Amino acid sequence: MAITNVTDQNFKQETADGLVLADFWAPWCGPCKMIAPVLEELDAEMGDKVKIVKLDVDENQETAGNYGVMSIPTLIVFKDGEVVDKVIGFQPKEALQEVLQKHA
């Protein structure tokens, strides 16, 4: 599966089914740029088990506010539309895999 860019308009729909990792980010954010290739690797390795979506917080402030995103990158794990985990800041791939496998 490919990583999907989402907006305020389609966020709930895109995170409603199965296991979803939502990356709250912004183009100017250094750690967000660092985590992008990690998410690409996760998508390549776990794409059949987890869907990855990205939400630009500058353009979609409503959704970021709804989930209390105060710093970026914030990664929120959803299972069938419910928040089950949250990670703030850059994380190595292994740490993110552990978080996702807890909920797979």
C-alpha positions as CSV (number, residue, x, y, z in Angstrom):
1,M,0.0,0.0,0.0
2,A,1.1,3.5,-0.6
3,I,1.2,6.2,2.1
4,T,-1.9,8.4,1.7
5,N,-2.1,12.2,2.3
6,V,-5.3,13.0,4.1
7,T,-7.2,16.2,5.0
8,D,-9.7,17.4,7.6
9,Q,-12.4,16.4,5.2
10,N,-11.4,12.7,4.8
11,F,-9.4,11.9,7.9
12,K,-12.1,10.1,9.9
13,Q,-13.0,8.0,6.8
14,E,-9.4,7.1,6.1
15,T,-8.8,6.0,9.7
16,A,-12.1,4.2,10.3
17,D,-11.1,0.6,9.4
18,G,-8.3,-1.7,10.5
19,L,-4.9,-0.6,11.8
20,V,-3.9,2.9,10.7
21,L,-0.8,4.9,11.6
22,A,-1.5,8.7,11.2
23,D,1.6,11.0,10.8
24,F,0.8,14.5,11.9
25,W,3.6,16.6,10.2
26,A,4.5,19.9,8.4
27,P,6.8,20.5,5.5
28,W,9.1,22.8,7.6
29,C,9.6,20.3,10.4
30,G,13.1,18.7,10.5
31,P,12.2,15.6,12.5
32,C,9.2,15.1,10.2
33,K,11.6,15.0,7.2
34,M,13.8,12.5,9.1
35,I,10.8,10.1,9.9
36,A,9.5,10.2,6.3
37,P,11.9,7.5,5.0
38,V,11.2,5.4,8.1
39,L,7.5,5.5,7.3
40,E,8.2,4.5,3.7
41,E,10.2,1.4,4.9
42,L,7.3,0.5,7.3
43,D,4.8,0.8,4.5
44,A,7.0,-1.5,2.3
45,E,7.3,-4.1,5.1
46,M,4.0,-3.9,6.9
47,G,1.7,-2.4,4.2
48,D,-0.6,-5.4,4.3
49,K,-1.1,-5.1,8.0
50,V,-1.2,-1.3,8.5
51,K,-2.3,1.7,6.5
52,I,-0.2,4.8,6.8
53,V,-1.7,8.3,6.4
54,K,-0.1,11.7,6.6
55,L,-1.8,14.9,7.7
56,D,-0.2,18.3,7.1
57,V,-1.0,20.2,10.3
58,D,-0.6,23.6,8.8
59,E,-3.3,22.9,6.2
60,N,-5.6,20.8,8.5
61,Q,-5.6,22.4,11.8
62,E,-9.1,21.2,12.8
63,T,-8.1,17.5,12.9
64,A,-4.8,18.2,14.6
65,G,-6.6,20.2,17.3
66,N,-9.2,17.4,17.7
67,Y,-6.4,15.0,18.6
68,G,-4.5,17.4,20.8
69,V,-1.4,17.5,18.6
70,M,0.9,20.1,20.2
71,S,4.2,19.0,18.6
72,I,5.2,17.3,15.5
73,P,5.8,14.7,14.3
74,T,3.0,13.1,16.3
75,L,2.1,9.6,15.3
76,I,-1.3,8.3,16.3
77,V,-2.3,4.7,15.9
78,F,-5.9,4.0,15.2
79,K,-7.6,0.6,15.3
80,D,-11.1,0.6,13.7
81,G,-11.4,4.3,14.2
82,E,-10.3,4.4,17.9
83,V,-7.0,5.9,19.1
84,V,-5.0,3.0,20.6
85,D,-1.5,4.6,20.8
86,K,0.4,7.8,20.4
87,V,4.1,8.6,19.8
88,I,5.6,12.0,19.8
89,G,8.9,12.9,18.0
90,F,11.2,11.0,15.8
91,Q,11.3,7.3,16.4
92,P,13.5,4.6,14.9
93,K,11.8,2.0,12.7
94,E,12.1,-0.7,15.3
95,A,10.3,1.4,17.9
96,L,7.4,2.1,15.5
97,Q,7.3,-1.6,14.6
98,E,6.9,-2.6,18.2
99,V,4.1,0.0,18.7
100,L,2.2,-1.3,15.6
101,Q,2.7,-5.0,16.4
102,K,1.1,-4.5,19.9
103,H,-2.1,-3.6,18.1
104,A,-1.9,-5.8,14.9
